[in-house]
Amino acid sequence: MHPIQYQRIFILAYLLSVAGTEPQCSKFHFEEKLLEKSVRMELKMSSLHEELADMRERVSTLENKQDMIITPTVVFTARGPNNLRPLDGQLIVFKTTVMNLGSGYDNLTGVFTAPHKGIYLFTTQFCIPPGSRYMYSAIVHEDVTVKGSLIYDNNSDFCTSADVIVGMKKEERVWVKCVRTSSKSSDVLRESETDWNTFSGVLLHK
């Protein structure tokens, strides 16, 4: 409490102690009541200021918690490998961007860069033509394979998918690469309007 407020309370206490010696209709009594009312109003205003400051602090705390709770929208899907005959160890670039909310995926490099720290789900799908072909692929997080997958079929057209959940820091990267294939002279992947080779990702929780 401000020192001036302590002083006025002291004065009020003194005035109340001597009030009994003065006639109720005197000028002193009027001034005493006026001062008492003024002090009470100042005390009330001080209390209101403290309550307002407390409310502002609570609102600020809630806003900070809301920012932590709300997960921003980050989701992408890309299709169409730039090479249907990828080489062993080659990064696969999916050149056609179907969706890219959050602008994390780069269809020139085939790399997804996390715009936010969080838990992400990544999915791939590869389609292979018949003829005893196979391909090992991997989802890679900062040069570490976090999911490996094999697609193989010698009887008919076939597609298979793989997914993995990855914890990422902001600016960390994820991409897809071909680990090994069965053919260097013919297409090992098949792409059409109905059969898509895709790379997708979504931020699950910030």
N, C-alpha and C positions, 0 to 999 in steps of 0.2 A: 504494500500500500504506500502511496506517496506521502512524504513527510507532512505536507500541507493538510492532508486528510486527517492525520493523527492530531495535528494542532487544532483543527476544527472540532474534532470529537472531544478533545479536552475542554475546549471552550463551551461546547454544548453541555458537557457534564457539569461544569462549573455553574452555568446559567440555571440548569435544572436544580442545583443544590440551593441556590439563593432565590429561586422563583417564589417560594412560599412567603417571603418577606415583602413582596410587591403586590399591590392591588391587581386584580385580574384584568382591569381595563386600562392599565398604565401603558405608556409608550414603551417602557422596558419590556413588558410582557409581549407586546406586539412584535418588537424586534427579536425577542427570544424565540418566538414561534417561527418567525420568518427565517432566522438563522438555522433553527432546527430542521425546518423543511428543506433548506438549501443543502445542508450537510447530508440529509437522507437521500436527496436526489443525486448528489455526487457519489455517494456510496453505491446507489443503485446503478448509476452509469458505469462506475468502475467494474461492478459485477457483470454488467451486460457486455462490456468490452472484453472481459476475461472469457465469458461464454462464447463470444463471437470468435475470438482467437482460437479457442478450443475446437469450435465447429470447423473453422478453416483448416486446421491441422488434420482433423478427421477426414475431411473431404479430400485433401491432398493424399493422405494415406490410402484411401479407397481408390483414387485414380491410379496411383502407382501399382496397387494390387491388380486393378483391372487390366493394366498394360501387361502385367506378368501372366494373367490368366488367358487373355484373348490370343488365340493362335492365328497369325496372319495367313492369308490364302497363298499357298505356293503349290502349284500342280502343273505338270507338263506331260505331254505325250508327243513322241516323234516317231516317224515311220520311214520306210524306204532306205535301206542301206545304200551308201554310195558305191558299194562294190559287192556284187552277189558271189564273188569268188575271193573272199578275204584270205590273206596270208596268215600263216602262223604268227601269233604275237601281235597282230595288227589291231589297232583301235578301230572300232566300227562306228562310222558316222551315219546317223539317221538324219537324212537331209531335209525331210518334209516335216515341218512343225505343225501338228494338229492343234495343240493347246500349249500355252506357255505363260500362265498367270504367275507373276512374281519375277519373270524374266531370268530364270535361273539356267535354262538350257540354251546352249549355243549350237545351232545346226551347222555351223562352219567347222567346228572342232569336234562335235559329238560329246562335249563335256558338260556336265551339270555342275554349277557352282552354287553352293548353299547361300541364299541371301540372308538367312537367319540361322542361328544355332537351334538345334532341335532334333527330334526323332523323325526320320524319313522312311518311307516305304518305296522301294524300287522294284520294278517288274520288267522283264523282257519276254518277248515272244519271237520265236524263229520258226520259219516254215522251210521244209526241205523237199525237193522233188524225189521221186522214186529212182532206184538204181544203185543200191548199196552205198549210199553216201552218209557221212556223219560229220558233225562239227561239235567240238567242245568250245563252250563260251564261258566267260566269266564277267561278273559285275565287280568292278574294282573301285576301292575307296582309298585315294591317296597312295597308289601303288601297292595296296594290299588287297588280295582277292577275298571278297566277303561272301561270294556265292559262285559256285561252279555248276555247269549244266551240260548235259549231253543230249543231242538230238540225232536220232538214227532211224532209218526205215529203208527197206529194200523192196517194198511191195506197192506202196501207194503214196500219194501226196500226204504230208504229215506236218502238223504244227505242235509245238510244245512251249510251255512258259515256265518261268522261274521267278521267284521273288525273294526279297531279303529286307530286313529292317536294320537301319544303320543310324547310330547317333553321330551327328555331325556338328562341328563348330562352324561359325560363319566363315565364308570364303573357302571352305574345304570342298574337294571335288570328287565326283563319281563319274565313271564312264564304263563302257562295255568293250571287251576285246575278244578276238578270236584266239583261242589257245592252240587249237590244232584242228585241221580238216583232213578229209579223206581224198580230196582232189585238188590239184593245182591247174588242171587243164580244162575243167568244166565247172559250171555254176554249182555251188553247193547249197545256195539259198534260192528260194522261189518267192517272188513278189507279184501280186496281182491285185485287182480291185477288191477281191473278197478275202485274200490271204495276205495279211500284213505282218511284216517283221517290225517289231515295235520296241521302244524303250520309253518307260514311263516312271514318274516319281511324284510323290505327294508328301507334304509336311503334315505329320500326324499330331505332333505336340511340340510346342515351343518350350 
